[in-house]
Amino acid sequence: MSRNQFFARSVTRLLLLGFLVFSPAAYAQQTVMPPKSEDRPLKDRIASMERAERDAWQKPDQVIKALDLKDGDVVADIGAGTGYFSRPLARAVAPDGSVYAVDVAADVLAYLKERADQENLHNIRTVVSRPSDPMLPVNSLDLAFFCDTTHHIEHRVDFYRKLFPAIKQHGRMAMIDYPPDSPHAPHRPEQLVPRSQVISEAEEAGFKLVKEFQFLPYHYFLIFEKQ
């Protein structure tokens, strides 16, 4: 082997080694990614969901009033979390109504159940659901309620279709979420679902938009009816 050939091969090996060390794939294997939100400690998730400032812009009292619930109604709070809305919903339908608090996170639902018992709310039933299925009984609901949840559902039309049999004829579905251009959304715009898309997806699953409220400063608030 000539001196020039040896030099050329050495350079090639160094370049290849540099590519392996600094290529994105190799770097990604060595990088520790930040934890997902659901991987945060339970106490941090509870603190975030129960922070007092939510009342100022999610207006739970006005939301409950707008839903026009009555004693005996059965509601599902989809993506219930710690029960920020489940608890006032339970009060609104008491004493004979009930609330299904639905979430994929069993640890958060355990906190919700403990908190509800402390507040003497014994009409809340927790449901550990699947990401693709709310796991609710057929013909059981007067209202399915979503707040800051729709953008977490990957296949929304399929999810709504699985929810559809659980809602009574002419029962309702309420959707509260951030539009991509919300001035206060805690999520990236590309993660959020535009109002028009929420409507088209709900209609595709068999629901009809029947009412819209405008009093929430950062969210749309849509009411659908099962057709």
N, C-alpha and C positions, 0 to 999 in steps of 0.2 A: 504493500500500500504506500502510495506517495505521501509526502508531507502535506500537500494540498488536500488530498482525499481525507486524510486523518483529521485535518482541521475542519473540513466541511462537515464530517460526521459528528464531531464534537459539538459544533455550533448547533446542528440539528437536534442533538440530544438535549442540550441546554434549553432550546426553545420549547421542545416538547415537555420537559419537566416544568418549565414556567407556566405552560398552558394548563397542565394538570393541577398545579398548586393554586393558580389564580383564576381558573375558570369559574363561572358562576355556580356550576353544579357542585364542584369540589368545595367551594366556599360555603354553599348552603348546607352541606353535610356537617360543617364544623360550626355553623352559627346556631346559637340557641334562640329560637323564635320567642317573642313575647307571648305570655299566656293569653288564650282566648278569654272573653268576658265570663263565659260559663265556668272557666277554670279558676276564677278568682275565689278567695276564701268566702265562705258563706256570710260571715259578718260584713264583709265589704259589699256584697250584693244586696243584703238587707238594708244597709245604710243608704245605698244608692236609690233603691226602690221606695224607701220610706222617708226620704228627705222632705222636710217641711215645705220647702219652696215650691214643690210640685203643685200645691194647692192654688198658688197664685195664677198659674197658667194652664193647669188641667181642670181646674174648677169642678171638683167632683160633686159638690152639692148641686150645681146647675146642671151637670150632666145627668145625674140621677133624676132630677125633676123633669128634664126634657124627655127622658125615656118613658115617663108616664106609667110607671109600674104600679101594680096593685097587689094587695094581699092575696096570696095563693099562686102568684106567677112563679114559674120555674125558669131560671136564668143560668146560662153557662158563661163563665168568664174565661175566655180562651186566652191562654198566656197569662194566667192569674198572678204569677210571681208570688209576692208576699201577701197578696190580698188587699192591695191599696184600694182597688175598686170592689173586690169580692165582699168586703165587710159592709160598706154602705149599701151595696146591692142586696145583701142579706137582710139588712134592716128594712129596706124598702118593700120587700115582699113578705115580711113576717106578719103574723105568726105562722101562717099556713103554707107560705111559699118556701122555696129553697134555691140554693145556688150550687152549681157544680163549678168548683175551682179547678180548672184544667191547666196542666203544665207538664213539660217533659222533665223538669227538675224535681226529683223526689225530696231532696233536702230542703228546698225552698217551701214546698208544700207542707212539710212537717212543721216548719216555723209558722206557716199560715194557720194550720190546725191548732197549734199551741196558743197563738195570739187570739184566734177566734174563741177558744174556750175561756181565755182570760176575760174576754169582753162579753161572755155569756151569749155568744152567737152559735147556736147549736143546729142551725139549718144550713150549714155549709158542708158539702161533701167534696173531698179532694179526689181528683182523678189524675193519675200519672199516665199521660198520653204518649203517643208516638209522634215523631215529627210530621208524619204523613197522615195521621188519623187522630181525631179528637177522642175517640173511644167512648161515645155517649149513647145512651139507650134510644131506641127508635121511638119517635112521637112523644118525646119527653119535654121539649123546650118551648117556651113562649118567646124567648129572646136568646140569641147568641151574641155576646158582647166581645168586641176586640178593641183593645187600646194599646197602641205602640207594639203591635204584634204582627200585622199582615206582612211587613217586610222581612220578618224572620222565617216565613213559610216559603219553602223552595218551590213547591208545585201547588200554587194557590187554588187553581180551578179544581184539581183533583181533591184537594183538602175540602173545599166547599161542597163538592159533590158527596163526600163521605159524611159531612155534617148535615147535608140536606135532609136525610131521613129522620134525623133526631129532632128536627124542628116541626112543630105542629103546622097544619094547614093554615095559611095566612099568618103564621108566626113571623118574627122579625129577626133581622141581623143588623147590628150596629157596628160601624167601622169608624174608629178614631185613629188617625196616624198623621205623621209629618209628611207634607209634600216635599219634593226634592229642593225647592227654593225656600223652605222655611228658614226664618232668620235665627231660629233657636234649636234646630235639630241636633241631637248629640250623635248623629250618624253621618257618614259621608253621603253626598247627594246620590251617588250611583247605587247606594244600598236601599234607597227609598222608592216607594211606588207612587207614581203620579195619581191624582184623583181620578182622571179619565180612565186609567188602566184598572184601578180598583173597581170602577163601575162596570167596565166591559167584562172583567173576569167574573164578577158576581152575577151579572146577567147571563153569561155563558153557562154558569152552574145552575140557573133556574130562579134567580132572585131578581126583583125589580126595585129600582130606586124610587122611594115614595116621599122622602123628606130629607132636607139638609139644614143643619144649624150652622150659624156663622159666628157664634160668640167666643169660640176658642181662638186665642191670638196666634197660635203656632201650628194648629192642626186643622184638617178637614174632619167633619163629623157627619157621616152619611147613615141613613136608615133605609134598609132594604126589606122587602116583604117576600115571603115564599109564595110562588105562584102555583 
